[in-house]
Amino acid sequence: MRYLLLTFVLLFSLNGCQNKEQEKNIEALQEVQIAEQVRAKLQSEFEAKEKALQQTLQKNEEQIAQQARKDLLAEQKALQMAQENNTSKLTQMGVVVNNGVITIDTNQTKDFFKMLSKNLSDKIKRMKDDLEKGMVETKNTGVEISEDHIKIDLNKTKGFFENWNKKIKVFIEEFDTLAKEIETNTTTKGN
């Protein structure tokens, strides 16, 4: 009986050790499975974030490209408008530039300067008559002259002169450009 009792004790003790080893193995397998699930979840989150980042970068690149296209088109339109304005003013003066050849219609140029002179003389005459009457009201320039007083609004006068200065600069730049074009064409024909 002793042997039987010792055998049972030995079997139970060995059986208990096997259960603990099996439980450890099961726990280790569960931990490995949990770790794989966490890794898979983190991998999918990483891929989703990377995809979102790539989409954002692509949208930003598209927006930058669209803005660059808009800027380029606006610049081209401005250049075209400037060329058209330059061409139309030169045409009014009787100067036509085609394929590097400048044609000047002297009759049209004379008419342009006569018209310009007439307009300026009319404005000067009107201003002279108003000054003789003692009444000048130029609200846009900020100057009012009457028989009794002279009123000058410096803010409006400053704005008028700044605007006038810009117009004069444009006018001078056009003549400068025209002179340079004529000089360039003369120089290239001479060589």
TORMI-999321 format. One record per residue (C-alpha): residue number from 1; x, y, z; residue in three letters. Coordinates in nm, 4 decimals. Example, Ala and Ser with C-alpha at 12.3 -4.5 7.8 and 13.67 -1.06 7.14 Angstrom:
2
PT pos        x        y        z code
PT   1   1.2300  -0.4500   0.7800  ala
PT   2   1.3670  -0.1060   0.7140  ser
end
This chain:
191
PT pos        x        y        z code
PT   1   0.0000   0.0000   0.0000  met
PT   2   0.2829   0.2177   0.0639  arg
PT   3   0.3997   0.1650  -0.2843  tyr
PT   4   0.0616   0.2460  -0.4138  leu
PT   5   0.0462   0.5630  -0.2120  leu
PT   6   0.3930   0.6657  -0.3236  leu
PT   7   0.2978   0.5948  -0.6828  thr
PT   8  -0.0132   0.8141  -0.6574  phe
PT   9   0.1810   1.0968  -0.4946  val
PT  10   0.4433   1.0715  -0.7640  leu
PT  11   0.1812   1.0663  -1.0423  leu
PT  12  -0.0081   1.3631  -0.8983  phe
PT  13   0.3085   1.5625  -0.8518  ser
PT  14   0.4244   1.4885  -1.2080  leu
PT  15   0.0761   1.5569  -1.3378  asn
PT  16   0.0760   1.8944  -1.1592  gly
PT  17   0.4118   1.9858  -1.3165  cys
PT  18   0.2851   1.9008  -1.6617  gln
PT  19  -0.0221   2.1209  -1.6112  asn
PT  20   0.1988   2.4115  -1.5058  lys
PT  21   0.4208   2.3636  -1.8110  glu
PT  22   0.1167   2.3397  -2.0366  gln
PT  23  -0.0295   2.6536  -1.8814  glu
PT  24   0.3023   2.8339  -1.9334  lys
PT  25   0.3086   2.7173  -2.2956  asn
PT  26  -0.0523   2.8272  -2.3473  ile
PT  27   0.0187   3.1659  -2.1871  glu
PT  28   0.3291   3.2062  -2.4024  ala
PT  29   0.1262   3.1229  -2.7159  leu
PT  30  -0.1436   3.3696  -2.6129  gln
PT  31   0.1177   3.6406  -2.5519  glu
PT  32   0.2699   3.5710  -2.8940  val
PT  33  -0.0761   3.5923  -3.0559  gln
PT  34  -0.1532   3.9177  -2.8729  ile
PT  35   0.1846   4.0586  -2.9759  ala
PT  36   0.1163   3.9616  -3.3398  glu
PT  37  -0.2299   4.1243  -3.3239  gln
PT  38  -0.0833   4.4434  -3.1759  val
PT  39   0.1927   4.4446  -3.4384  arg
PT  40  -0.0633   4.3909  -3.7174  ala
PT  41  -0.2821   4.6717  -3.5785  lys
PT  42   0.0151   4.9081  -3.5502  leu
PT  43   0.1258   4.8129  -3.9017  gln
PT  44  -0.2212   4.8876  -4.0439  ser
PT  45  -0.2356   5.2209  -3.8549  glu
PT  46   0.1100   5.3098  -3.9859  phe
PT  47   0.0089   5.2233  -4.3423  glu
PT  48  -0.3129   5.4265  -4.3091  ala
PT  49  -0.1214   5.7287  -4.1768  lys
PT  50   0.1412   5.6930  -4.4494  glu
PT  51  -0.1313   5.6752  -4.7151  lys
PT  52  -0.3043   5.9828  -4.5697  ala
PT  53   0.0283   6.1678  -4.5669  leu
PT  54   0.0953   6.0760  -4.9297  gln
PT  55  -0.2539   6.1942  -5.0272  gln
PT  56  -0.1991   6.5219  -4.8414  thr
PT  57   0.1375   6.5707  -5.0113  leu
PT  58  -0.0172   6.4953  -5.3491  gln
PT  59  -0.2985   6.7464  -5.2860  lys
PT  60  -0.0452   7.0086  -5.1782  asn
PT  61   0.1641   6.9443  -5.4883  glu
PT  62  -0.1480   6.9737  -5.7048  glu
PT  63  -0.2455   7.2996  -5.5333  gln
PT  64   0.1051   7.4384  -5.5795  ile
PT  65   0.1014   7.3354  -5.9450  ala
PT  66  -0.2413   7.4950  -5.9969  gln
PT  67  -0.1274   7.8169  -5.8286  gln
PT  68   0.1863   7.8191  -6.0428  ala
PT  69  -0.0282   7.7727  -6.3556  arg
PT  70  -0.2577   8.0577  -6.2469  lys
PT  71   0.0399   8.2831  -6.1766  asp
PT  72   0.1960   8.1981  -6.5117  leu
PT  73  -0.1301   8.2654  -6.6969  leu
PT  74  -0.1751   8.5952  -6.5136  ala
PT  75   0.1819   8.6939  -6.5986  glu
PT  76   0.1300   8.6000  -6.9629  gln
PT  77  -0.1938   8.8009  -6.9758  lys
PT  78  -0.0244   9.1011  -6.8161  ala
PT  79   0.2625   9.0776  -7.0652  leu
PT  80   0.0204   9.0459  -7.3543  gln
PT  81  -0.1850   9.3430  -7.2280  met
PT  82   0.1321   9.5508  -7.1902  ala
PT  83   0.2377   9.4633  -7.5437  gln
PT  84  -0.1102   9.5460  -7.6752  glu
PT  85  -0.1128   9.8781  -7.4873  asn
PT  86   0.2339   9.9582  -7.6156  asn
PT  87   0.1330   9.8593  -7.9673  thr
PT  88  -0.1933  10.0561  -7.9551  ser
PT  89  -0.0205  10.3722  -7.8268  lys
PT  90   0.2501  10.3400  -8.0878  leu
PT  91  -0.0163  10.2805  -8.3515  thr
PT  92  -0.1963  10.5972  -8.2411  gln
PT  93   0.1316  10.7809  -8.2909  met
PT  94   0.1723  10.6302  -8.6383  gly
PT  95   0.4484  10.3861  -8.5474  val
PT  96   0.4073  10.0214  -8.6482  val
PT  97   0.6584   9.7493  -8.5591  val
PT  98   0.6305   9.4217  -8.7524  asn
PT  99   0.8952   9.1493  -8.7532  asn
PT 100   1.1720   9.3853  -8.6478  gly
PT 101   1.0764   9.6497  -8.9076  val
PT 102   0.9609   9.9908  -8.7843  ile
PT 103   0.7270  10.1843  -9.0108  thr
PT 104   0.6496  10.5445  -8.9192  ile
PT 105   0.3506  10.7173  -9.0776  asp
PT 106   0.4608  11.0796  -9.0535  thr
PT 107   0.1132  11.2165  -9.1319  asn
PT 108  -0.0417  11.0140  -8.8512  gln
PT 109   0.2421  11.1109  -8.6151  thr
PT 110   0.1875  11.4799  -8.6971  lys
PT 111  -0.1873  11.4394  -8.6399  asp
PT 112  -0.1249  11.2683  -8.3058  phe
PT 113   0.1018  11.5452  -8.1791  phe
PT 114  -0.1370  11.8139  -8.3134  lys
PT 115  -0.4245  11.6478  -8.1244  met
PT 116  -0.2118  11.6192  -7.8099  leu
PT 117  -0.1107  11.9837  -7.8414  ser
PT 118  -0.4735  12.0890  -7.8946  lys
PT 119  -0.5919  11.8955  -7.5886  asn
PT 120  -0.3186  12.0451  -7.3724  leu
PT 121  -0.3825  12.3977  -7.4991  ser
PT 122  -0.7591  12.3575  -7.4385  asp
PT 123  -0.6987  12.2463  -7.0818  lys
PT 124  -0.4479  12.5251  -7.0197  ile
PT 125  -0.6902  12.7813  -7.1677  lys
PT 126  -0.9741  12.6536  -6.9473  arg
PT 127  -0.7505  12.6686  -6.6415  met
PT 128  -0.6353  13.0221  -6.7362  lys
PT 129  -0.9960  13.1397  -6.7800  asp
PT 130  -1.0925  12.9902  -6.4433  asp
PT 131  -0.7962  13.1593  -6.2757  leu
PT 132  -0.8898  13.4937  -6.4333  glu
PT 133  -1.2446  13.4535  -6.3032  lys
PT 134  -1.0981  13.3653  -5.9671  gly
PT 135  -1.2671  13.0285  -5.9509  met
PT 136  -1.0890  12.6994  -5.9802  val
PT 137  -1.2372  12.3870  -5.8301  glu
PT 138  -1.0436  12.0745  -5.8870  thr
PT 139  -1.1782  11.8400  -5.6244  lys
PT 140  -0.9633  11.5535  -5.7510  asn
PT 141  -0.6430  11.7506  -5.7000  thr
PT 142  -0.7446  11.8966  -5.3629  gly
PT 143  -0.7221  12.2633  -5.4712  val
PT 144  -1.0115  12.5113  -5.4613  glu
PT 145  -0.9558  12.8724  -5.5626  ile
PT 146  -1.2235  13.1396  -5.5351  ser
PT 147  -1.2150  13.5193  -5.5255  glu
PT 148  -1.2000  13.5167  -5.1466  asp
PT 149  -0.9754  13.2268  -5.0554  his
PT 150  -0.7542  12.9394  -5.1660  ile
PT 151  -0.8130  12.6010  -5.0057  lys
PT 152  -0.5547  12.3244  -5.0498  ile
PT 153  -0.6185  11.9723  -4.9192  asp
PT 154  -0.2684  11.8285  -4.8865  leu
PT 155  -0.3876  11.4671  -4.8681  asn
PT 156  -0.5728  11.4942  -5.1998  lys
PT 157  -0.2919  11.6962  -5.3542  thr
PT 158  -0.0390  11.4320  -5.2521  lys
PT 159  -0.2558  11.1589  -5.4064  gly
PT 160  -0.2980  11.3638  -5.7252  phe
PT 161   0.0762  11.4214  -5.7617  phe
PT 162   0.1570  11.0566  -5.6887  glu
PT 163  -0.0915  10.9470  -5.9551  asn
PT 164   0.0385  11.2100  -6.1978  trp
PT 165   0.3957  11.1005  -6.1234  asn
PT 166   0.3080  10.7387  -6.2078  lys
PT 167   0.1471  10.8434  -6.5364  lys
PT 168   0.4461  11.0562  -6.6310  ile
PT 169   0.6822  10.7675  -6.5484  lys
PT 170   0.4819  10.5319  -6.7722  val
PT 171   0.4843  10.7912  -7.0508  phe
PT 172   0.8621  10.8398  -7.0179  ile
PT 173   0.9226  10.4638  -7.0033  glu
PT 174   0.7261  10.4210  -7.3272  glu
PT 175   0.9401  10.6801  -7.5021  phe
PT 176   1.2540  10.5252  -7.3536  asp
PT 177   1.1482  10.1803  -7.4748  thr
PT 178   1.0679  10.3202  -7.8179  leu
PT 179   1.4075  10.4925  -7.8346  ala
PT 180   1.5849  10.1718  -7.7299  lys
PT 181   1.3940   9.9717  -7.9928  glu
PT 182   1.4845  10.2229  -8.2606  ile
PT 183   1.8473  10.2233  -8.1438  glu
PT 184   1.8570   9.8420  -8.1413  thr
PT 185   1.7065   9.8205  -8.4892  asn
PT 186   1.9451  10.0860  -8.6186  thr
PT 187   2.2434   9.9113  -8.4594  thr
PT 188   2.1488   9.5692  -8.5963  thr
PT 189   2.0908   9.7071  -8.9468  lys
PT 190   2.4250   9.8883  -8.9373  gly
PT 191   2.6176   9.5685  -8.8546  asn
end
